């Protein structure tokens, strides 16, 4: 079993003004002259997990983390209901990544991320393929309408009790319609109690979907602090109600734009929330991508998934730095 690298402290950090009143938090660690890697967090709205640094050899990599708009240490924080999400879209996040790359003086970087992070990485890489050296995706998603419908309705066939609780937290008039859109409305209610109940119901459902993952981190969504839980649910519902402002099937159709970018796609066979089919279809459309299926893993990982991630980062560390 491979060992993750020791946790390290950043040697530089800051808040970058990206416009629209937003400042995104960023930090760098590892070797300042090493190969740049950008860690793109999931959610959307989860904030960057600082532990992702431990997947990269700090002698070989310049490790860059950032918090996407509205979450983590970025400001303003979406837990405040007065903070508008009108300027928080996939297009804005792609532009933020480019502004961060320019701010840090990076020519090309490896992109690493999972879940929603994989959607954002694919959207960015298809827009700016010349800026990407390699890609590592863990828990592949494209945030398509089909994937969103599966996560918030379809998988309820496997978890009928928790799903009915999730559905029944909505007003009766909304229970047969678009559940995500209905939650989006509640999470932006002027009534704080309504927002809080909706946020907790949303996270209880997310936890139910991963509760079977004994090798991962079941219960991780509800364990968030009150502010982080509210920002996470507001931003998730905002993005998913709009299908991430992507055309249906767009990221698979445009996979040809990734030609020549080496990639490793790592996906758990037991992932109920993000079924393997998306990673499978992406690998078929992207000959440069190596799909690795982890039999004992769900969405939140396992030791075997960690080993696959460490092997991928070691493999790309040997391909030279791309500053």
N, C-alpha and C positions, 0 to 999 in steps of 0.2 A: 504494500500500500504506500503510495507516494505521500510525502509530507508537504503540507502547505508551507509557504515561506513565513517567517516571523512577521508580526505586525510592526509597522514602522510609522513614524510621524512624518507629516508633510514638511518639505523644506520651503514651500512657497504656497500662498493661498490669497484669495481676494474675492471681491465682488465686482463682476463685470457689468457695466451698464449696457443693456441690449435694447434699450428703447422702450417706449410705451410705459415708462415708469418702473420697469422691471430691472432687477440686478440679480444675476445668477452667481451662485457661489461656486468656486472652483478651487482645486488644490492639486499640487504636484508632489510626488515622492519618488524614491528610487534614484536612479542615476540621471542627473540633469543632462548628460550627453548621450543617454541611452536611446533605444528605439522607442518612439512615442506610441503609447496605447491609450485610447480613450475608453473609459468604462461608462457605459450608458445604462442607467438604472431602469427598472421596470415600473410597474404601476398601471398606467401613468400616475404620478403623484406620490410615489413611495419615497423619493429622496434617495440619494446615492448611498449605498451601503459601503462604509469605509473598509469592511473586511474583504472586499473584492481585491484590495491591494495584494492580499496574501496569495493570490493566484499567479503572481508575476515575480520573476527573479529581479530583485531590486538592483542588482549589479548590471543587468542587461537592459532593463526597461526604464523609460521615463514614464511613470504611471500618473495619468491625469484622470481625476474624478470631478464630476460636477453635479449639481442639483438642478433639475429642470425647473422651469418657471412655476412659482407658486408653492414649492415644497422644499423640505429639508431646510437648509440655511439660506436659500434664496429669498429675496424680498421683492414685493410684499408677499405674505403667506396666505394661501387660499383658505386657511381655517377661519379667517375673518370674512364674514358674509358680505362685507362692504367691498371686498376685493373682486373686481370684475374679471371674468375669464374670457372676455371678448378677444383679448390679445394673447390667448394661450391656445394655440392650435399646432398641428403638425408642421405647418409651414413656418410658424414662428420658431419652433424648436430646431428645425433644420438650419434656419438662419442663425440661431444662437450658437449652434455647433460650429458653423463657419466663422462666426465672429470670434469665438474662443480659440479656434485654430490659428487665426491670424494674430490674435492678441499674444499667444504663446510662441509665435514664430515657428510653427510646425508646418512642414511641407506636405508630408503624408503621414498617416497614422493607421495603426491597427485598431479596429473597432471591436469591442467586447461587450456583450450584454445578453440579456435573456428576457423572455416573456414580452411585455410591451417594449422593452429595450430592443428586442430583435426587430419589431416593426419599425421603430424609429431608425435603427441602423440601416435597414434595407431601403427605407425611403431616402435617407441621406446619401447612401452609397450609389443609388440609382441616379440621384441628382448630381453627385460630385464624384464619379468613379475615379477620376485622376487624383483625388485626395486620399484614397484608401489603399493601403498596402496589403492587408489581409483582414479577414473577418472571423470571429469566433462567436457563434450564437448558441445559447443554452435555453432550451424550451422555446421552440420556434413558433412565433405567431405572426400573422399579417393583419390582425384586427379587421377581418372581413365581416360583413353582415352575418354570414353563416357561422363564423366562429363566435361572434357575440351572442347570437341566438342560442347556440349550443350551450355556452357557459351560463346564461341566465334563464334558460328555459329547458333546452333539450336534455341536459345532463340530470335534470330533475327526475327523469324516468328511473335513474339509478339511485336517487336520494329523495324519494317522494316526501318524506316527513319534513326534513329541513327546507326543501323547496317550497312546500305549502306554507311554512312559516314565513319564508322570504316573500312569497306572493301576498300572503294575508296581512303583512305589515303595511300594505298599500290600501288606499281607499277602495271600497268594493267596486266602484265604477272603473277603476284602472286595472283590475286583476286579470282581465281577459285581453288586454291590449299590449302595448309596448312597455314592458316592465322597466327597462332601463330609462326610457324617457320619463316614466312616472316617478322613478326615484330621483332623476335629475331635477324635477320640479320640487320635490319634497326637500332635497338637499340645498335648495336655494330659497326655501320658505323664509318669510320674515320672522317666523316663530322659532325661537332657539330650541324649544322642546321638540318640535316637529323635525328639525334638522338633526338633532342628536339621536332621536329614535330611528330615523332613516339610516343614519351612518352606522349605528350599531347593528341594525338588521342586515345591512349590506355586508358588513364584515363577518357577521355570524354565518351568512351563506358562503362567503369565500372560504371561511374556515371549514365548513362542512365538506366542501369539495376536496380539500386536501387532508381531511381528518384521517383517511386510511393510510396516509404516507408515513408509516412508522419509522422509516429511515431518514425522513426529512424533518420539516419543522411545522407540524400541524399546530394550529392555533395562533399562527404568527400575525394574522391580520388584526384580530381583536386586541392583541397585546400592545398595539401602538398607543402612544400618549394621546390624550384627547385632541390636541391640536393637530397632530400628525394624522390621526384617524379621520378627522373632518376634512383636512386638505386632500388626503388620499381618495376619499369617497366622492367629494365634489369634483375633483379633476377626472377620476375614472368615469363617472357618469357623464360628465361634459364631453369627454372624448368618445365614449362608446355610443352615446346618443347621436353623435354625428358621424359614426363609423370612421373616426379619425380623419375625416375630410379626405378620404381616399376613395377612388372609384372601386366598385366591387371587382375583385380579382386583379387590381392594378399591379400589386407588387409581384405577383406570379407572372403576369403578362410581360412585365418590364424586366424580368430576370436576365434577359440577354444583355442588358446594360452592365451587368456584373462580370461579363466575360473577361478572363484574365486575372481576376482577383481570387487568390487561393482562400479557401474557407473550410472551417470545420463546423458542422451542425451537430449538436449534441442534444438528444431528446430522450426523455424517459418513456418507456413503453406503458407505464402505469399512470401516465398523466391524464386524469379525467377531464380537467378543465381546458387543456390545450391538446387535443388528440394528435397522435403521431402523423395523421394524414397530411397536415400542412407541411411539416418538415419533409415528408416523403415527396410531395409534389414539387416543393422548392428544389430539392436535390435533383429531381429529374430535369428541371428546367435550367439548372446551373451546373454544368459539367465540372467546373473547378471546385465544387463543394463536396466534401467528404462527410456523408451522413453516418453518425455513430449512434446506435440505439442502445440505451442502457436498460437492461431487462428488469432490474430491481428498483428502478427509480420512478417517482412521480414528478410533479411540477417543482417540488421544493428540494429535490436532490437526494443524493446518497453518497457513500464513500466511493462507489464505482464511478459515479458522475464526476465527483471531485477529481479522481485520478485521470479521467478523460480530459477535463479542463486543464489540469497541470501538464499533461502530455502535449496538448495543443499549444499552450503558451511556450513550452520548451521547444517545440518544433519550430515555431515562428521566430523565436529568439535567435535561432541559428541562420535565419535568412537575411540578416544584416539590418542595420537601423536605417530609417527612412526620413531622417530629419531634413 
